[in-house]
Amino acid sequence: MLFPPMPNRSMSLTVRGQTVGIATALAFFCASSVSAQKVTTIEDLTLQQTLGQLATPLATRPAAEAIALTTALEIATAPFGTSSGGFVFKLNPATGVLTRTNTTFGPSFTERASTSGEGQVSVGATFSSTSYDKLTDLPLDNLQLGVIGATTPLRTFNGSANLDLTTKTVAISTTVGVTENFDVGVVVPLISTKLTGTSTLVRGDGVVTRLAETSSVFGGLGDVSALAKYRFFKFPTADLRDAGGMAVVIDMRLPTGDRDDLRGLGVTRTQGSLVVSAGTGRLKPHGSAGFEYWSKGVGAPTDLVARTGVEARHQILYAAGVEFEAAPKVTLNVDFLGQQIRGAGQVGYVTDTPPAGTTGINTIQSLVALSEGISKALIVPGLKVNLKGKMLLSLNAIITMKNNGLHSTVTPVVGVNLTM
């Protein structure tokens, strides 16, 4: 099925055993062995609540909120395929016939300065499937959440989780050429997130004092993108061919995605970019740089007792790429995408002093959100094929070279676009 499930979700979380305290090391210290097996099923939780049930009882700090922040940042800032159409025509005054001004079909994940042309409308959709494998530098398989080191096994605890997290996204887009040099467009993402995982709290003598497991799917609308592009300078040519130029792009991301299900950030984001592209031959380079302003920060607590936290806000974006006309109906693309999310987003471990009045505890370590932003570097090879008429098929792979937030290795992306 191409489209991800919509908000009517069905999920469950099962918890077995005695729940050990969640906020302080003293709660771990007071934990006792399991006296009886109890099975409880909790339904209709949000994704953030599900992470809370999995992670919170296993750490002395708010580890679940740290994972949720990084997950939301990754899903909400993942790149969409460009919505611009691949066909631009102009009336040749000498012949009275419409003539194509570009021989390539345009980039897939970056912008070029060329616009669609007055009255041109293009519609498209892309589908991507992403599997995540790391959280900063920590594997999602056997992710350590919290450790209590003590002088005796009965006072020692180790909390860990095995998480399998995937997203599937359908991005539906349309672009309209308002004038020869001015385009407007919108991208509507539909996102399905699946979380399958277990978490365990193991005492120093090997006794599992808590086991939780879940298999949950959350689907619905993400943060919608509204875009405007204006080309203010056009490189001159002696014929009708489009040699590119310089353009400004304003992209506003609206807070339409559910923050509790981590499909959006709950803030309005406005990105301004300068785009440059050139070339009339078979090889056409392009590049852009911009800044995205967030109406407010997106944060996570780091210590519930001290009431401290971290906050991510704003990002810097840059991109470059080339189009190559491999054949009249085939364009090859390579795009490079860079992002810098400022303020927060990474996770790591902190070591705390044992609470006053406790004896026998040596160390308290927990996963927590850090005040360090996320850096991303992606390379996207792909191609566009003219199937029939003005319909294009695009095939791409988003390859992660660097991502110290929620990391994936390769994301395949397939799309179709029709210019009308």
Secondary structure, 3 states (H helix, E strand, C coil): CCCCCCCCCCCEEEEEECCCCCCCHHHHHCCCCCCCCCEEEEECCCHHHHHHHHHHHHCCCCHHHHHHHHHHHHHHHCCCCCCCCCCCEEEECCCCEEEECCCCCCCCCCCCCCCCCCCCEEEEEEEEEEEEEEECCEECCCEEEEEEEECCHHHCEEEEEEEEEEEEEEEEEEEEEEECCEEEEEEEEEEEEEEEEEEEEEECCCCEEEEEEEEEEEEEECCCEEEEEEEEEECCCCCCCCCEEEEEEEEEECCCCCCCCCCCCCCCEEEEEEEEEECCCCEEEEEEEEEEEECCCEEEEEECCCCEEEEECCEEEEEEEEEEEEECCEEEEEEEEEEEEEEEEEEEEEEECCCCCCCCEEEEEEEEEEEEEEEEEEEEEEEEEEEECCEEEEEEEEEEEEECCEEECEEEEEEEEEEC
